[in-house]
Amino acid sequence: MSYEPDLSLEAMRRLCRRAGAKRVGRSAAMELAKVLEEVGVEIAREAIEYAMHAGRRTVRAKDVKAAYEKMYKSKRPYNIRT
Amino acid sequence: MSYEPDLSLEAMRRLCRRAGAKRVGRSAAMELAKVLEEVGVEIAREAIEYAMHAGRRTVRAKDVKAAYEKMYKSKRPYNIRT
């Protein structure tokens, strides 16, 4: 596979183990890296909007937090259904 | 700060730069690591369910993909609104 993830496969395996996985295939770790990168870039894009809106050129933690909460936290199926 | 992320701060900075950020504060990289770990563990948890349902003890790429699509892809505000 030519795809080289920004996130390390070892880190992906750790996340899966934290979730309770006993065995994690290499392709699964690769796929998790891919989707997390996608999510990460989307959150970052939104965070940049927040920073720009606040007249800053530096993205801060609060921008990332606000972006995440806007995009995923409140609209997640799990939260909607509870 | 005592929090030690599983994801490297350098990887988080790369994701932010891919999203178009010029400058990324250390605290922002830290926050992105934190939220991505949260998202990653949730996706992994769901992926484990899929693997178990298929009678496997090994999590595969297709489990991760299905978990991600179920949890985020179709219910995301951006997709709902387009």
Backbone of each chain as nested JSON, in Angstrom:
{
  "chains": [
    {"id": "A", "residues": [
      {"number": 1, "name": "MET", "atoms": {"N": [0.851, -1.201, 0.0], "CA": [0.0, 0.0, 0.0], "C": [0.882, 1.245, 0.0]}},
      {"number": 2, "name": "SER", "atoms": {"N": [0.542, 2.192, -0.865], "CA": [1.427, 3.346, -0.989], "C": [1.081, 4.449, 0.015]}},
      {"number": 3, "name": "TYR", "atoms": {"N": [-0.082, 4.323, 0.623], "CA": [-0.517, 5.363, 1.543], "C": [0.333, 5.398, 2.818]}},
      {"number": 4, "name": "GLU", "atoms": {"N": [0.894, 6.554, 3.097], "CA": [1.721, 6.704, 4.306], "C": [1.028, 7.624, 5.304]}},
      {"number": 5, "name": "PRO", "atoms": {"N": [0.525, 7.068, 6.399], "CA": [-0.241, 7.91, 7.321], "C": [0.649, 8.848, 8.135]}},
      {"number": 6, "name": "ASP", "atoms": {"N": [0.074, 10.013, 8.458], "CA": [0.75, 10.96, 9.348], "C": [0.748, 10.429, 10.781]}},
      {"number": 7, "name": "LEU", "atoms": {"N": [-0.272, 9.66, 11.103], "CA": [-0.392, 9.13, 12.464], "C": [0.239, 7.746, 12.506]}},
      {"number": 8, "name": "SER", "atoms": {"N": [0.966, 7.467, 13.562], "CA": [1.694, 6.198, 13.605], "C": [0.756, 5.019, 13.852]}},
      {"number": 9, "name": "LEU", "atoms": {"N": [1.06, 3.915, 13.219], "CA": [0.23, 2.724, 13.378], "C": [0.268, 2.238, 14.826]}},
      {"number": 10, "name": "GLU", "atoms": {"N": [1.4, 2.442, 15.473], "CA": [1.499, 2.016, 16.873], "C": [0.506, 2.799, 17.738]}},
      {"number": 11, "name": "ALA", "atoms": {"N": [0.394, 4.106, 17.458], "CA": [-0.559, 4.936, 18.212], "C": [-1.988, 4.456, 17.953]}},
      {"number": 12, "name": "MET", "atoms": {"N": [-2.276, 4.064, 16.701], "CA": [-3.616, 3.577, 16.362], "C": [-3.923, 2.287, 17.12]}},
      {"number": 13, "name": "ARG", "atoms": {"N": [-2.916, 1.417, 17.215], "CA": [-3.106, 0.156, 17.958], "C": [-3.386, 0.456, 19.432]}},
      {"number": 14, "name": "ARG", "atoms": {"N": [-2.685, 1.452, 19.975], "CA": [-2.913, 1.811, 21.381], "C": [-4.345, 2.277, 21.59]}},
      {"number": 15, "name": "LEU", "atoms": {"N": [-4.854, 3.098, 20.666], "CA": [-6.238, 3.575, 20.787], "C": [-7.209, 2.404, 20.748]}},
      {"number": 16, "name": "CYS", "atoms": {"N": [-6.959, 1.457, 19.848], "CA": [-7.843, 0.287, 19.748], "C": [-7.783, -0.543, 21.024]}},
      {"number": 17, "name": "ARG", "atoms": {"N": [-6.598, -0.657, 21.581], "CA": [-6.479, -1.435, 22.821], "C": [-7.181, -0.735, 23.966]}},
      {"number": 18, "name": "ARG", "atoms": {"N": [-7.089, 0.593, 23.983], "CA": [-7.805, 1.36, 25.005], "C": [-9.307, 1.122, 24.886]}},
      {"number": 19, "name": "ALA", "atoms": {"N": [-9.763, 0.891, 23.646], "CA": [-11.193, 0.652, 23.413], "C": [-11.569, -0.789, 23.752]}},
      {"number": 20, "name": "GLY", "atoms": {"N": [-10.55, -1.618, 24.045], "CA": [-10.84, -2.989, 24.46], "C": [-10.474, -4.057, 23.447]}},
      {"number": 21, "name": "ALA", "atoms": {"N": [-9.848, -3.674, 22.345], "CA": [-9.475, -4.667, 21.328], "C": [-8.327, -5.535, 21.809]}},
      {"number": 22, "name": "LYS", "atoms": {"N": [-8.414, -6.81, 21.499], "CA": [-7.317, -7.701, 21.843], "C": [-6.328, -7.769, 20.688]}},
      {"number": 23, "name": "ARG", "atoms": {"N": [-6.858, -7.961, 19.496], "CA": [-5.985, -8.047, 18.317], "C": [-6.426, -7.02, 17.286]}},
      {"number": 24, "name": "VAL", "atoms": {"N": [-5.468, -6.332, 16.733], "CA": [-5.763, -5.292, 15.752], "C": [-4.957, -5.574, 14.489]}},
      {"number": 25, "name": "GLY", "atoms": {"N": [-5.656, -5.829, 13.395], "CA": [-4.969, -6.062, 12.134], "C": [-4.238, -4.808, 11.668]}},
      {"number": 26, "name": "ARG", "atoms": {"N": [-3.179, -5.012, 10.9], "CA": [-2.415, -3.885, 10.391], "C": [-3.281, -2.984, 9.508]}},
      {"number": 27, "name": "SER", "atoms": {"N": [-4.139, -3.621, 8.708], "CA": [-4.99, -2.839, 7.81], "C": [-5.994, -2.012, 8.608]}},
      {"number": 28, "name": "ALA", "atoms": {"N": [-6.413, -2.523, 9.779], "CA": [-7.355, -1.791, 10.621], "C": [-6.679, -0.559, 11.208]}},
      {"number": 29, "name": "ALA", "atoms": {"N": [-5.43, -0.722, 11.655], "CA": [-4.674, 0.405, 12.203], "C": [-4.488, 1.467, 11.119]}},
      {"number": 30, "name": "MET", "atoms": {"N": [-4.198, 1.008, 9.912], "CA": [-4.025, 1.898, 8.767], "C": [-5.314, 2.667, 8.482]}},
      {"number": 31, "name": "GLU", "atoms": {"N": [-6.434, 1.946, 8.497], "CA": [-7.723, 2.574, 8.215], "C": [-8.075, 3.603, 9.294]}},
      {"number": 32, "name": "LEU", "atoms": {"N": [-7.784, 3.279, 10.542], "CA": [-8.075, 4.217, 11.633], "C": [-7.232, 5.482, 11.469]}},
      {"number": 33, "name": "ALA", "atoms": {"N": [-5.965, 5.311, 11.076], "CA": [-5.108, 6.473, 10.833], "C": [-5.726, 7.345, 9.742]}},
      {"number": 34, "name": "LYS", "atoms": {"N": [-6.224, 6.689, 8.706], "CA": [-6.786, 7.426, 7.57], "C": [-8.025, 8.225, 7.982]}},
      {"number": 35, "name": "VAL", "atoms": {"N": [-8.936, 7.582, 8.703], "CA": [-10.163, 8.301, 9.056], "C": [-9.877, 9.378, 10.111]}},
      {"number": 36, "name": "LEU", "atoms": {"N": [-8.94, 9.106, 11.015], "CA": [-8.634, 10.127, 12.026], "C": [-7.948, 11.336, 11.402]}},
      {"number": 37, "name": "GLU", "atoms": {"N": [-7.162, 11.087, 10.376], "CA": [-6.548, 12.214, 9.67], "C": [-7.615, 13.055, 8.992]}},
      {"number": 38, "name": "GLU", "atoms": {"N": [-8.595, 12.367, 8.422], "CA": [-9.698, 13.072, 7.773], "C": [-10.444, 13.935, 8.795]}},
      {"number": 39, "name": "VAL", "atoms": {"N": [-10.777, 13.316, 9.923], "CA": [-11.478, 14.043, 10.987], "C": [-10.608, 15.201, 11.481]}},
      {"number": 40, "name": "GLY", "atoms": {"N": [-9.328, 14.925, 11.668], "CA": [-8.404, 15.947, 12.191], "C": [-8.298, 17.155, 11.28]}},
      {"number": 41, "name": "VAL", "atoms": {"N": [-8.192, 16.906, 9.987], "CA": [-8.078, 18.028, 9.037], "C": [-9.378, 18.833, 9.028]}},
      {"number": 42, "name": "GLU", "atoms": {"N": [-10.509, 18.147, 9.134], "CA": [-11.791, 18.86, 9.161], "C": [-11.926, 19.736, 10.398]}},
      {"number": 43, "name": "ILE", "atoms": {"N": [-11.543, 19.168, 11.549], "CA": [-11.607, 19.955, 12.783], "C": [-10.66, 21.149, 12.677]}},
      {"number": 44, "name": "ALA", "atoms": {"N": [-9.459, 20.907, 12.144], "CA": [-8.468, 21.979, 12.018], "C": [-8.993, 23.089, 11.111]}},
      {"number": 45, "name": "ARG", "atoms": {"N": [-9.659, 22.693, 10.027], "CA": [-10.197, 23.68, 9.093], "C": [-11.211, 24.596, 9.786]}},
      {"number": 46, "name": "GLU", "atoms": {"N": [-12.061, 23.964, 10.578], "CA": [-13.074, 24.718, 11.316], "C": [-12.404, 25.593, 12.38]}},
      {"number": 47, "name": "ALA", "atoms": {"N": [-11.37, 25.052, 13.025], "CA": [-10.656, 25.8, 14.068], "C": [-10.0, 27.052, 13.484]}},
      {"number": 48, "name": "ILE", "atoms": {"N": [-9.49, 26.932, 12.255], "CA": [-8.885, 28.083, 11.589], "C": [-9.922, 29.178, 11.373]}},
      {"number": 49, "name": "GLU", "atoms": {"N": [-11.132, 28.768, 11.014], "CA": [-12.222, 29.74, 10.849], "C": [-12.461, 30.505, 12.145]}},
      {"number": 50, "name": "TYR", "atoms": {"N": [-12.485, 29.76, 13.251], "CA": [-12.696, 30.4, 14.548], "C": [-11.569, 31.384, 14.861]}},
      {"number": 51, "name": "ALA", "atoms": {"N": [-10.333, 30.973, 14.588], "CA": [-9.179, 31.845, 14.868], "C": [-9.265, 33.106, 14.01]}},
      {"number": 52, "name": "MET", "atoms": {"N": [-9.57, 32.93, 12.724], "CA": [-9.666, 34.083, 11.826], "C": [-10.765, 35.021, 12.274]}},
      {"number": 53, "name": "HIS", "atoms": {"N": [-11.874, 34.422, 12.678], "CA": [-13.006, 35.214, 13.14], "C": [-12.624, 36.06, 14.356]}},
      {"number": 54, "name": "ALA", "atoms": {"N": [-11.725, 35.529, 15.172], "CA": [-11.277, 36.241, 16.375], "C": [-10.11, 37.169, 16.049]}},
      {"number": 55, "name": "GLY", "atoms": {"N": [-9.764, 37.287, 14.766], "CA": [-8.685, 38.188, 14.372], "C": [-7.299, 37.673, 14.714]}},
      {"number": 56, "name": "ARG", "atoms": {"N": [-7.171, 36.352, 14.861], "CA": [-5.867, 35.781, 15.171], "C": [-5.331, 34.998, 13.987]}},
      {"number": 57, "name": "ARG", "atoms": {"N": [-4.001, 34.939, 13.879], "CA": [-3.389, 34.107, 12.843], "C": [-2.88, 32.799, 13.434]}},
      {"number": 58, "name": "THR", "atoms": {"N": [-2.939, 32.721, 14.751], "CA": [-2.494, 31.496, 15.425], "C": [-3.704, 30.719, 15.927]}},
      {"number": 59, "name": "VAL", "atoms": {"N": [-3.748, 29.448, 15.576], "CA": [-4.838, 28.597, 16.054], "C": [-4.569, 28.227, 17.511]}},
      {"number": 60, "name": "ARG", "atoms": {"N": [-5.542, 28.448, 18.357], "CA": [-5.379, 28.142, 19.78], "C": [-6.239, 26.939, 20.183]}},
      {"number": 61, "name": "ALA", "atoms": {"N": [-5.962, 26.45, 21.395], "CA": [-6.703, 25.286, 21.899], "C": [-8.207, 25.518, 21.889]}},
      {"number": 62, "name": "LYS", "atoms": {"N": [-8.615, 26.719, 22.283], "CA": [-10.06, 26.981, 22.358], "C": [-10.725, 26.92, 20.984]}},
      {"number": 63, "name": "ASP", "atoms": {"N": [-9.969, 27.235, 19.929], "CA": [-10.516, 27.125, 18.571], "C": [-10.775, 25.666, 18.223]}},
      {"number": 64, "name": "VAL", "atoms": {"N": [-9.805, 24.825, 18.576], "CA": [-9.931, 23.39, 18.295], "C": [-11.11, 22.814, 19.077]}},
      {"number": 65, "name": "LYS", "atoms": {"N": [-11.203, 23.213, 20.341], "CA": [-12.287, 22.714, 21.183], "C": [-13.644, 23.13, 20.624]}},
      {"number": 66, "name": "ALA", "atoms": {"N": [-13.76, 24.397, 20.259], "CA": [-15.023, 24.901, 19.718], "C": [-15.381, 24.185, 18.413]}},
      {"number": 67, "name": "ALA", "atoms": {"N": [-14.373, 23.969, 17.559], "CA": [-14.608, 23.302, 16.273], "C": [-15.098, 21.882, 16.496]}},
      {"number": 68, "name": "TYR", "atoms": {"N": [-14.441, 21.184, 17.399], "CA": [-14.814, 19.798, 17.685], "C": [-16.234, 19.723, 18.222]}},
      {"number": 69, "name": "GLU", "atoms": {"N": [-16.522, 20.601, 19.169], "CA": [-17.855, 20.564, 19.77], "C": [-18.933, 20.9, 18.76]}},
      {"number": 70, "name": "LYS", "atoms": {"N": [-18.639, 21.855, 17.913], "CA": [-19.625, 22.239, 16.891], "C": [-19.86, 21.082, 15.916]}},
      {"number": 71, "name": "MET", "atoms": {"N": [-18.751, 20.46, 15.482], "CA": [-18.857, 19.487, 14.404], "C": [-19.309, 18.115, 14.843]}},
      {"number": 72, "name": "TYR", "atoms": {"N": [-18.866, 17.704, 16.0], "CA": [-19.114, 16.308, 16.368], "C": [-19.89, 16.128, 17.664]}},
      {"number": 73, "name": "LYS", "atoms": {"N": [-19.552, 16.958, 18.63], "CA": [-20.068, 16.708, 19.966], "C": [-21.59, 16.738, 20.019]}},
      {"number": 74, "name": "SER", "atoms": {"N": [-22.167, 17.838, 19.558], "CA": [-23.597, 18.017, 19.766], "C": [-24.432, 17.267, 18.732]}},
      {"number": 75, "name": "LYS", "atoms": {"N": [-23.849, 16.996, 17.558], "CA": [-24.648, 16.403, 16.493], "C": [-24.444, 14.898, 16.382]}},
      {"number": 76, "name": "ARG", "atoms": {"N": [-23.597, 14.344, 17.215], "CA": [-23.326, 12.919, 17.124], "C": [-24.571, 12.099, 17.394]}},
      {"number": 77, "name": "PRO", "atoms": {"N": [-24.759, 11.059, 16.633], "CA": [-25.935, 10.214, 16.844], "C": [-26.097, 9.802, 18.311]}},
      {"number": 78, "name": "TYR", "atoms": {"N": [-24.985, 9.442, 18.953], "CA": [-25.084, 8.996, 20.339], "C": [-25.66, 10.054, 21.251]}},
      {"number": 79, "name": "ASN", "atoms": {"N": [-25.279, 11.303, 20.996], "CA": [-25.797, 12.364, 21.846], "C": [-27.241, 12.712, 21.504]}},
      {"number": 80, "name": "ILE", "atoms": {"N": [-27.531, 12.647, 20.23], "CA": [-28.884, 12.982, 19.799], "C": [-29.874, 11.983, 20.393]}},
      {"number": 81, "name": "ARG", "atoms": {"N": [-29.46, 10.745, 20.439], "CA": [-30.405, 9.699, 20.85], "C": [-30.573, 9.562, 22.355]}},
      {"number": 82, "name": "THR", "atoms": {"N": [-29.606, 10.09, 23.126], "CA": [-29.744, 9.914, 24.584], "C": [-30.656, 10.96, 25.174]}}
    ]},
    {"id": "B", "residues": [
      {"number": 1, "name": "MET", "atoms": {"N": [1.77, 20.74, 31.994], "CA": [0.582, 19.928, 31.77], "C": [0.952, 18.445, 31.909]}},
      {"number": 2, "name": "SER", "atoms": {"N": [0.136, 17.7, 32.61], "CA": [0.523, 16.309, 32.859], "C": [-0.003, 15.371, 31.783]}},
      {"number": 3, "name": "TYR", "atoms": {"N": [-0.921, 15.869, 30.944], "CA": [-1.511, 15.015, 29.932], "C": [-0.5, 14.659, 28.848]}},
      {"number": 4, "name": "GLU", "atoms": {"N": [-0.324, 13.378, 28.623], "CA": [0.609, 12.914, 27.589], "C": [-0.148, 12.259, 26.452]}},
      {"number": 5, "name": "PRO", "atoms": {"N": [-0.237, 12.91, 25.301], "CA": [-1.051, 12.342, 24.23], "C": [-0.399, 11.129, 23.565]}},
      {"number": 6, "name": "ASP", "atoms": {"N": [-1.262, 10.213, 23.101], "CA": [-0.797, 9.067, 22.318], "C": [-0.363, 9.528, 20.931]}},
      {"number": 7, "name": "LEU", "atoms": {"N": [-1.005, 10.59, 20.441], "CA": [-0.701, 11.093, 19.098], "C": [0.362, 12.185, 19.222]}},
      {"number": 8, "name": "SER", "atoms": {"N": [1.31, 12.18, 18.316], "CA": [2.415, 13.137, 18.451], "C": [1.978, 14.549, 18.069]}},
      {"number": 9, "name": "LEU", "atoms": {"N": [2.507, 15.517, 18.779], "CA": [2.157, 16.908, 18.512], "C": [2.619, 17.317, 17.119]}},
      {"number": 10, "name": "GLU", "atoms": {"N": [3.72, 16.736, 16.667], "CA": [4.199, 17.059, 15.324], "C": [3.182, 16.599, 14.264]}},
      {"number": 11, "name": "ALA", "atoms": {"N": [2.6, 15.415, 14.471], "CA": [1.575, 14.932, 13.545], "C": [0.366, 15.866, 13.557]}},
      {"number": 12, "name": "MET", "atoms": {"N": [0.007, 16.367, 14.755], "CA": [-1.145, 17.277, 14.855], "C": [-0.871, 18.574, 14.101]}},
      {"number": 13, "name": "ARG", "atoms": {"N": [0.366, 19.058, 14.218], "CA": [0.738, 20.289, 13.491], "C": [0.647, 20.06, 11.984]}},
      {"number": 14, "name": "ARG", "atoms": {"N": [1.058, 18.859, 11.551], "CA": [0.981, 18.561, 10.114], "C": [-0.464, 18.59, 9.629]}},
      {"number": 15, "name": "LEU", "atoms": {"N": [-1.37, 18.006, 10.431], "CA": [-2.782, 18.007, 10.037], "C": [-3.304, 19.437, 9.932]}},
      {"number": 16, "name": "CYS", "atoms": {"N": [-2.918, 20.277, 10.895], "CA": [-3.373, 21.674, 10.871], "C": [-2.819, 22.399, 9.656]}},
      {"number": 17, "name": "ARG", "atoms": {"N": [-1.577, 22.104, 9.314], "CA": [-0.994, 22.768, 8.143], "C": [-1.667, 22.297, 6.865]}},
      {"number": 18, "name": "ARG", "atoms": {"N": [-2.013, 20.998, 6.834], "CA": [-2.745, 20.49, 5.674], "C": [-4.079, 21.21, 5.528]}},
      {"number": 19, "name": "ALA", "atoms": {"N": [-4.658, 21.622, 6.676], "CA": [-5.944, 22.323, 6.646], "C": [-5.76, 23.791, 6.293]}},
      {"number": 20, "name": "GLY", "atoms": {"N": [-4.509, 24.234, 6.2], "CA": [-4.246, 25.611, 5.797], "C": [-3.738, 26.535, 6.889]}},
      {"number": 21, "name": "ALA", "atoms": {"N": [-3.48, 25.997, 8.075], "CA": [-3.001, 26.841, 9.177], "C": [-1.556, 27.27, 8.938]}},
      {"number": 22, "name": "LYS", "atoms": {"N": [-1.27, 28.532, 9.26], "CA": [0.103, 29.005, 9.153], "C": [0.839, 28.774, 10.462]}},
      {"number": 23, "name": "ARG", "atoms": {"N": [0.189, 29.163, 11.544], "CA": [0.817, 28.977, 12.843], "C": [-0.107, 28.184, 13.753]}},
      {"number": 24, "name": "VAL", "atoms": {"N": [0.452, 27.236, 14.451], "CA": [-0.342, 26.382, 15.328], "C": [0.264, 26.414, 16.726]}},
      {"number": 25, "name": "GLY", "atoms": {"N": [-0.487, 26.909, 17.687], "CA": [-0.011, 26.949, 19.064], "C": [0.172, 25.543, 19.612]}},
      {"number": 26, "name": "ARG", "atoms": {"N": [1.107, 25.424, 20.561], "CA": [1.357, 24.119, 21.165], "C": [0.1, 23.579, 21.836]}},
      {"number": 27, "name": "SER", "atoms": {"N": [-0.624, 24.471, 22.497], "CA": [-1.831, 24.043, 23.216], "C": [-2.896, 23.571, 22.22]}},
      {"number": 28, "name": "ALA", "atoms": {"N": [-2.897, 24.165, 21.017], "CA": [-3.867, 23.748, 20.003], "C": [-3.543, 22.343, 19.501]}},
      {"number": 29, "name": "ALA", "atoms": {"N": [-2.253, 22.077, 19.289], "CA": [-1.827, 20.749, 18.848], "C": [-2.203, 19.715, 19.915]}},
      {"number": 30, "name": "MET", "atoms": {"N": [-1.992, 20.099, 21.176], "CA": [-2.333, 19.228, 22.303], "C": [-3.828, 18.933, 22.334]}},
      {"number": 31, "name": "GLU", "atoms": {"N": [-4.619, 19.96, 22.138], "CA": [-6.08, 19.814, 22.169], "C": [-6.548, 18.931, 21.017]}},
      {"number": 32, "name": "LEU", "atoms": {"N": [-5.94, 19.108, 19.847], "CA": [-6.328, 18.287, 18.698], "C": [-5.993, 16.813, 18.965]}},
      {"number": 33, "name": "ALA", "atoms": {"N": [-4.832, 16.579, 19.584], "CA": [-4.466, 15.205, 19.943], "C": [-5.524, 14.623, 20.873]}},
      {"number": 34, "name": "LYS", "atoms": {"N": [-5.947, 15.434, 21.84], "CA": [-6.912, 14.961, 22.827], "C": [-8.252, 14.598, 22.171]}},
      {"number": 35, "name": "VAL", "atoms": {"N": [-8.773, 15.481, 21.318], "CA": [-10.074, 15.188, 20.724], "C": [-9.972, 14.046, 19.712]}},
      {"number": 36, "name": "LEU", "atoms": {"N": [-8.859, 13.967, 18.988], "CA": [-8.732, 12.87, 18.019], "C": [-8.605, 11.529, 18.725]}},
      {"number": 37, "name": "GLU", "atoms": {"N": [-7.975, 11.539, 19.894], "CA": [-7.907, 10.288, 20.652], "C": [-9.302, 9.861, 21.094]}},
      {"number": 38, "name": "GLU", "atoms": {"N": [-10.083, 10.854, 21.507], "CA": [-11.451, 10.566, 21.934], "C": [-12.238, 9.968, 20.758]}},
      {"number": 39, "name": "VAL", "atoms": {"N": [-12.154, 10.627, 19.608], "CA": [-12.846, 10.148, 18.416], "C": [-12.336, 8.753, 18.041]}},
      {"number": 40, "name": "GLY", "atoms": {"N": [-11.011, 8.584, 18.1], "CA": [-10.4, 7.308, 17.722], "C": [-10.862, 6.159, 18.598]}},
      {"number": 41, "name": "VAL", "atoms": {"N": [-10.923, 6.391, 19.902], "CA": [-11.355, 5.325, 20.811], "C": [-12.826, 4.991, 20.562]}},
      {"number": 42, "name": "GLU", "atoms": {"N": [-13.625, 6.017, 20.288], "CA": [-15.051, 5.759, 20.003], "C": [-15.233, 4.938, 18.734]}},
      {"number": 43, "name": "ILE", "atoms": {"N": [-14.484, 5.32, 17.694], "CA": [-14.582, 4.564, 16.445], "C": [-14.116, 3.13, 16.684]}},
      {"number": 44, "name": "ALA", "atoms": {"N": [-13.014, 2.975, 17.421], "CA": [-12.478, 1.642, 17.695], "C": [-13.493, 0.791, 18.454]}},
      {"number": 45, "name": "ARG", "atoms": {"N": [-14.176, 1.425, 19.414], "CA": [-15.164, 0.697, 20.213], "C": [-16.271, 0.143, 19.313]}},
      {"number": 46, "name": "GLU", "atoms": {"N": [-16.713, 0.992, 18.407], "CA": [-17.765, 0.589, 17.464], "C": [-17.243, -0.49, 16.509]}},
      {"number": 47, "name": "ALA", "atoms": {"N": [-15.99, -0.335, 16.086], "CA": [-15.387, -1.305, 15.161], "C": [-15.301, -2.686, 15.818]}},
      {"number": 48, "name": "ILE", "atoms": {"N": [-15.011, -2.693, 17.114], "CA": [-14.938, -3.958, 17.851], "C": [-16.308, -4.646, 17.834]}},
      {"number": 49, "name": "GLU", "atoms": {"N": [-17.353, -3.848, 17.986], "CA": [-18.712, -4.395, 17.912], "C": [-18.949, -5.096, 16.569]}},
      {"number": 50, "name": "TYR", "atoms": {"N": [-18.528, -4.423, 15.508], "CA": [-18.703, -4.999, 14.178], "C": [-17.929, -6.303, 14.038]}},
      {"number": 51, "name": "ALA", "atoms": {"N": [-16.688, -6.303, 14.522], "CA": [-15.862, -7.511, 14.434], "C": [-16.51, -8.655, 15.217]}},
      {"number": 52, "name": "MET", "atoms": {"N": [-16.97, -8.345, 16.44], "CA": [-17.598, -9.369, 17.265], "C": [-18.84, -9.915, 16.593]}},
      {"number": 53, "name": "HIS", "atoms": {"N": [-19.593, -8.99, 16.008], "CA": [-20.824, -9.384, 15.327], "C": [-20.525, -10.341, 14.181]}},
      {"number": 54, "name": "ALA", "atoms": {"N": [-19.357, -10.165, 13.561], "CA": [-18.966, -11.025, 12.439], "C": [-18.248, -12.282, 12.931]}},
      {"number": 55, "name": "GLY", "atoms": {"N": [-18.189, -12.449, 14.254], "CA": [-17.568, -13.644, 14.814], "C": [-16.051, -13.627, 14.751]}},
      {"number": 56, "name": "ARG", "atoms": {"N": [-15.478, -12.442, 14.65], "CA": [-14.017, -12.336, 14.616], "C": [-13.481, -11.719, 15.892]}},
      {"number": 57, "name": "ARG", "atoms": {"N": [-12.249, -12.092, 16.233], "CA": [-11.597, -11.482, 17.388], "C": [-10.59, -10.43, 16.941]}},
      {"number": 58, "name": "THR", "atoms": {"N": [-10.367, -10.394, 15.631], "CA": [-9.438, -9.409, 15.089], "C": [-10.213, -8.293, 14.408]}},
      {"number": 59, "name": "VAL", "atoms": {"N": [-9.891, -7.064, 14.788], "CA": [-10.535, -5.921, 14.157], "C": [-9.902, -5.696, 12.792]}},
      {"number": 60, "name": "ARG", "atoms": {"N": [-10.734, -5.602, 11.767], "CA": [-10.233, -5.411, 10.41], "C": [-10.569, -4.007, 9.903]}},
      {"number": 61, "name": "ALA", "atoms": {"N": [-9.928, -3.679, 8.763], "CA": [-10.131, -2.343, 8.178], "C": [-11.609, -2.07, 7.909]}},
      {"number": 62, "name": "LYS", "atoms": {"N": [-12.327, -3.092, 7.423], "CA": [-13.732, -2.851, 7.071], "C": [-14.584, -2.535, 8.307]}},
      {"number": 63, "name": "ASP", "atoms": {"N": [-14.163, -3.051, 9.468], "CA": [-14.887, -2.729, 10.709], "C": [-14.709, -1.255, 11.052]}},
      {"number": 64, "name": "VAL", "atoms": {"N": [-13.468, -0.79, 10.907], "CA": [-13.163, 0.611, 11.212], "C": [-13.927, 1.528, 10.256]}},
      {"number": 65, "name": "LYS", "atoms": {"N": [-13.923, 1.147, 8.977], "CA": [-14.601, 1.957, 7.971], "C": [-16.1, 2.022, 8.265]}},
      {"number": 66, "name": "ALA", "atoms": {"N": [-16.691, 0.862, 8.564], "CA": [-18.131, 0.823, 8.851], "C": [-18.453, 1.65, 10.09]}},
      {"number": 67, "name": "ALA", "atoms": {"N": [-17.602, 1.553, 11.125], "CA": [-17.827, 2.292, 12.368], "C": [-17.779, 3.793, 12.111]}},
      {"number": 68, "name": "TYR", "atoms": {"N": [-16.767, 4.195, 11.367], "CA": [-16.611, 5.62, 11.061], "C": [-17.804, 6.132, 10.272]}},
      {"number": 69, "name": "GLU", "atoms": {"N": [-18.205, 5.386, 9.274], "CA": [-19.313, 5.84, 8.441], "C": [-20.61, 5.899, 9.223]}},
      {"number": 70, "name": "LYS", "atoms": {"N": [-20.793, 4.931, 10.081], "CA": [-22.006, 4.931, 10.881], "C": [-22.035, 6.12, 11.84]}},
      {"number": 71, "name": "MET", "atoms": {"N": [-20.896, 6.358, 12.498], "CA": [-20.864, 7.351, 13.567], "C": [-20.766, 8.782, 13.082]}},
      {"number": 72, "name": "TYR", "atoms": {"N": [-19.982, 8.997, 12.035], "CA": [-19.695, 10.379, 11.669], "C": [-20.11, 10.763, 10.276]}},
      {"number": 73, "name": "LYS", "atoms": {"N": [-19.909, 9.848, 9.356], "CA": [-20.06, 10.228, 7.964], "C": [-21.468, 10.715, 7.63]}},
      {"number": 74, "name": "SER", "atoms": {"N": [-22.458, 9.882, 7.932], "CA": [-23.797, 10.196, 7.448], "C": [-24.521, 11.213, 8.328]}},
      {"number": 75, "name": "LYS", "atoms": {"N": [-24.108, 11.319, 9.593], "CA": [-24.851, 12.184, 10.514], "C": [-24.192, 13.546, 10.699]}},
      {"number": 76, "name": "ARG", "atoms": {"N": [-23.06, 13.726, 10.04], "CA": [-22.337, 14.995, 10.218], "C": [-23.157, 16.173, 9.738]}},
      {"number": 77, "name": "PRO", "atoms": {"N": [-23.121, 17.26, 10.516], "CA": [-23.873, 18.46, 10.119], "C": [-23.586, 18.856, 8.673]}},
      {"number": 78, "name": "TYR", "atoms": {"N": [-22.297, 18.812, 8.256], "CA": [-21.985, 19.221, 6.898], "C": [-22.689, 18.378, 5.855]}},
      {"number": 79, "name": "ASN", "atoms": {"N": [-22.823, 17.089, 6.129], "CA": [-23.489, 16.24, 5.153], "C": [-24.995, 16.424, 5.198]}},
      {"number": 80, "name": "ILE", "atoms": {"N": [-25.495, 16.657, 6.403], "CA": [-26.94, 16.839, 6.533], "C": [-27.372, 18.097, 5.774]}},
      {"number": 81, "name": "ARG", "atoms": {"N": [-26.541, 19.12, 5.857], "CA": [-26.949, 20.411, 5.298], "C": [-26.762, 20.528, 3.792]}},
      {"number": 82, "name": "THR", "atoms": {"N": [-25.928, 19.674, 3.204], "CA": [-25.715, 19.838, 1.766], "C": [-26.823, 19.141, 0.974]}}
    ]}
  ]
}
